[in-house]
Structure formats: structure tokens, C-alpha cells
Amino acid sequence: FKEIVHGIVAIYLKPVEQPGSNQPEAQITMQPLAQPGMQAPMTQAPMMQSPYVQVMTAEQRWSWCPLVTAVFGVICFWPCGIVALLAATTSYTDHKVKDFSRSNNKRSIAYGFGITAIVFGVILWITAFAVPIAIIVSIANNY
């Protein structure tokens, strides 16, 4: 195993003697050979770190989706839709004063209540129309 490792090292590394020294071979340092298509490793001078870091963030854009979802929620199931509408409008207000974390939080609340209102509303509307129709059809089939 030792011979394989020494063979690989001898192929990729060549001994370079320190200038001005006639020391024995044990003091020779090994450096990588420059192969075609490869560059020798470069060292960079350490960069000075600034004690102040300026973080640039792009201004978030406003989306009307929570407000539209809330309006449809009011039409479908008004108890949840009203909460969604209030959360969406206050989210818009927070966005205008550049309080983006509160705006995102209220937007999430608006989406949650708006989607809940739409789902409940669709279930209630289907139930409100399907049950009476099913009763009428079953009565008509019995006669």
C-alpha cells in the first residue's frame, strides 16, 4: 500500500528544494506540479472586514390577492369573510407604512380566513341547493 501512495505522490508532486540550502532530502517540501489546463494555486491577501454591514432589501410589492379572496369570502360565507376583509385591509395599511413583517402576518391571516370562507360557502351553497332538489326528486319518484 505504501508503494502505491508513494507512486501517486511522485506522479502529482515534485520535490522543490529551498533556495540557498543544501539540506538533506528530508527537509525538501512538496509542491503540486503544474499540469496542462491547470493553474497553480494562488494565495490572496486577507481582506479587511468592515465593522458595519449594510443590508439592502428590495421593497416588497403589494398584491391585491388577499383583498380579492376576502371579498369572495364575504360573498360565500360572511362570518369568516368579514375577518378576512379586515385582515386584508389592515395588511394593506401596514404595507403602505412599510411595516412588512406585520403586513405579511396579516396577509396570511386574510388568506386563511378567506379560503376558509370560500370552502365553507361552497359547501353550504351546494348543500342548500342539493338537499332540496334531492328531496323533490325523491318525492316525484314515489308518485
Secondary structure, 3 states (H helix, E strand, C coil): CHHHHHHHHHHHEEEECCCCCCCCHHHCEEEECCCCCCCCCCCCCCCCCCCCCCCCCCCCCCCCHHHHHHHHHHHHCHHHHHHHHHHHHHHHHHHHCCCHHHHHHHHHHHHHHHHHHHHHHHHHHHHHHHHHHHHHHHHHHHC
